[in-house]
Amino acid sequence: MFDWNARAQVVPTTTLSTGSVFGIFDRGRPTERSARNSLRGTFEACVRTRASLFAQIATPDMEGDGFVVERLAGDTYEPVEEDHPWRQLIKRPSPYRTAYDVWYWMAMATDLMGSAHAILDGMPTDPRMQEVYPAWGRLQPKPSADGGVSGYVFHRRDGIDIDVEADEVVELRRVDPTTPYESQGLIETLARYISADLEAQRYLAQSFAEGRPPLMQITSDEDISPDTAQQFGEAFRRRFMEGNEVPVMTHGMRAESLSIEPEAFQMLETQG
């Protein structure tokens, strides 16, 4: 019987639905708002850290030489000279922002939207990245016959479309894990993983609710005839599938589950 005098030991533990009705919550469980804020803060910190690391690596003299610019010489690639326009573009991509800021925001836009674009100006002798950050997501690639990109279409706010050559665009992409021809942001990827995980949990919950036990197979190290295997299977189902006894494996037998785990179901859903 519950001791009503032991008030110091009482810790209300309720489900979210009953807690919302009666206004009480588990003391050790954060509220939904605080959980969302924590996840949002963690996601924002991860995105900013990824962008910062990318900018440090891409910017020369911070974590190295920055991006490597090479030219095709015969069957191999060789580094270009120090005063090559494209090498200077890496060091100073924009006249209005530092190289770190440019690559930082390009990397962040790639993670959030799947791709980031910058239009080059002053081609080809003195290329510079134009300030086209609001154009992220409005540059539509045009596929070529061989599966590449033949150019881009810049959709302006006034409804006028401008064709842009492929050589005049710097593009960073986060490749879709299901197809190399599409890009996918981190938010889209997380939403896909969450959806697959929910479907896996719903599948397991429905299986148990309908009384379907987990699929299992029994294997043995010994050479057992089909009749003996059938007899053992019938005895096993009769004695140990009621849920109130512990199965005992004999003849070197072992039981293995064939149920679809949530992680495996999620992986299959992600792969399409």
PEVEN-V450286 format. One record per residue. N is the residue number from 1. D_LAST is the distance of its C-alpha to the last C-alpha in whole Angstrom. Layout:
n=N d_last=D_LAST
n=N d_last=D_LAST
This chain:
n=1 d_last=54
n=2 d_last=53
n=3 d_last=55
n=4 d_last=56
n=5 d_last=58
n=6 d_last=55
n=7 d_last=54
n=8 d_last=53
n=9 d_last=51
n=10 d_last=49
n=11 d_last=45
n=12 d_last=44
n=13 d_last=40
n=14 d_last=38
n=15 d_last=35
n=16 d_last=34
n=17 d_last=35
n=18 d_last=38
n=19 d_last=39
n=20 d_last=38
n=21 d_last=41
n=22 d_last=43
n=23 d_last=43
n=24 d_last=42
n=25 d_last=40
n=26 d_last=39
n=27 d_last=41
n=28 d_last=39
n=29 d_last=35
n=30 d_last=35
n=31 d_last=35
n=32 d_last=31
n=33 d_last=33
n=34 d_last=34
n=35 d_last=30
n=36 d_last=29
n=37 d_last=31
n=38 d_last=31
n=39 d_last=27
n=40 d_last=28
n=41 d_last=30
n=42 d_last=28
n=43 d_last=25
n=44 d_last=28
n=45 d_last=30
n=46 d_last=27
n=47 d_last=26
n=48 d_last=30
n=49 d_last=30
n=50 d_last=27
n=51 d_last=29
n=52 d_last=32
n=53 d_last=31
n=54 d_last=30
n=55 d_last=33
n=56 d_last=35
n=57 d_last=34
n=58 d_last=34
n=59 d_last=37
n=60 d_last=40
n=61 d_last=43
n=62 d_last=41
n=63 d_last=38
n=64 d_last=39
n=65 d_last=40
n=66 d_last=37
n=67 d_last=34
n=68 d_last=36
n=69 d_last=37
n=70 d_last=37
n=71 d_last=38
n=72 d_last=37
n=73 d_last=41
n=74 d_last=41
n=75 d_last=38
n=76 d_last=37
n=77 d_last=37
n=78 d_last=40
n=79 d_last=41
n=80 d_last=42
n=81 d_last=46
n=82 d_last=46
n=83 d_last=47
n=84 d_last=44
n=85 d_last=43
n=86 d_last=39
n=87 d_last=40
n=88 d_last=43
n=89 d_last=40
n=90 d_last=38
n=91 d_last=41
n=92 d_last=42
n=93 d_last=39
n=94 d_last=40
n=95 d_last=44
n=96 d_last=43
n=97 d_last=41
n=98 d_last=41
n=99 d_last=39
n=100 d_last=37
n=101 d_last=37
n=102 d_last=35
n=103 d_last=32
n=104 d_last=32
n=105 d_last=31
n=106 d_last=29
n=107 d_last=27
n=108 d_last=27
n=109 d_last=26
n=110 d_last=23
n=111 d_last=22
n=112 d_last=22
n=113 d_last=21
n=114 d_last=19
n=115 d_last=22
n=116 d_last=26
n=117 d_last=28
n=118 d_last=32
n=119 d_last=34
n=120 d_last=37
n=121 d_last=40
n=122 d_last=43
n=123 d_last=42
n=124 d_last=42
n=125 d_last=45
n=126 d_last=45
n=127 d_last=41
n=128 d_last=40
n=129 d_last=37
n=130 d_last=38
n=131 d_last=38
n=132 d_last=35
n=133 d_last=33
n=134 d_last=33
n=135 d_last=31
n=136 d_last=28
n=137 d_last=25
n=138 d_last=27
n=139 d_last=27
n=140 d_last=25
n=141 d_last=24
n=142 d_last=25
n=143 d_last=23
n=144 d_last=25
n=145 d_last=25
n=146 d_last=24
n=147 d_last=21
n=148 d_last=23
n=149 d_last=25
n=150 d_last=28
n=151 d_last=29
n=152 d_last=28
n=153 d_last=29
n=154 d_last=31
n=155 d_last=31
n=156 d_last=34
n=157 d_last=35
n=158 d_last=38
n=159 d_last=36
n=160 d_last=37
n=161 d_last=34
n=162 d_last=35
n=163 d_last=34
n=164 d_last=33
n=165 d_last=33
n=166 d_last=31
n=167 d_last=33
n=168 d_last=34
n=169 d_last=31
n=170 d_last=30
n=171 d_last=26
n=172 d_last=25
n=173 d_last=21
n=174 d_last=18
n=175 d_last=15
n=176 d_last=12
n=177 d_last=10
n=178 d_last=7
n=179 d_last=10
n=180 d_last=14
n=181 d_last=15
n=182 d_last=14
n=183 d_last=16
n=184 d_last=15
n=185 d_last=17
n=186 d_last=18
n=187 d_last=18
n=188 d_last=15
n=189 d_last=13
n=190 d_last=15
n=191 d_last=14
n=192 d_last=11
n=193 d_last=12
n=194 d_last=15
n=195 d_last=13
n=196 d_last=10
n=197 d_last=14
n=198 d_last=16
n=199 d_last=14
n=200 d_last=14
n=201 d_last=18
n=202 d_last=18
n=203 d_last=17
n=204 d_last=20
n=205 d_last=22
n=206 d_last=22
n=207 d_last=22
n=208 d_last=26
n=209 d_last=27
n=210 d_last=27
n=211 d_last=29
n=212 d_last=26
n=213 d_last=27
n=214 d_last=24
n=215 d_last=24
n=216 d_last=26
n=217 d_last=28
n=218 d_last=31
n=219 d_last=32
n=220 d_last=35
n=221 d_last=37
n=222 d_last=40
n=223 d_last=40
n=224 d_last=40
n=225 d_last=41
n=226 d_last=39
n=227 d_last=41
n=228 d_last=42
n=229 d_last=38
n=230 d_last=38
n=231 d_last=41
n=232 d_last=40
n=233 d_last=36
n=234 d_last=38
n=235 d_last=41
n=236 d_last=38
n=237 d_last=36
n=238 d_last=40
n=239 d_last=41
n=240 d_last=38
n=241 d_last=35
n=242 d_last=37
n=243 d_last=36
n=244 d_last=40
n=245 d_last=40
n=246 d_last=39
n=247 d_last=38
n=248 d_last=40
n=249 d_last=39
n=250 d_last=41
n=251 d_last=41
n=252 d_last=39
n=253 d_last=36
n=254 d_last=33
n=255 d_last=31
n=256 d_last=27
n=257 d_last=24
n=258 d_last=21
n=259 d_last=20
n=260 d_last=16
n=261 d_last=17
n=262 d_last=15
n=263 d_last=14
n=264 d_last=13
n=265 d_last=11
n=266 d_last=10
n=267 d_last=9
n=268 d_last=6
n=269 d_last=5
n=270 d_last=5
n=271 d_last=4
n=272 d_last=0
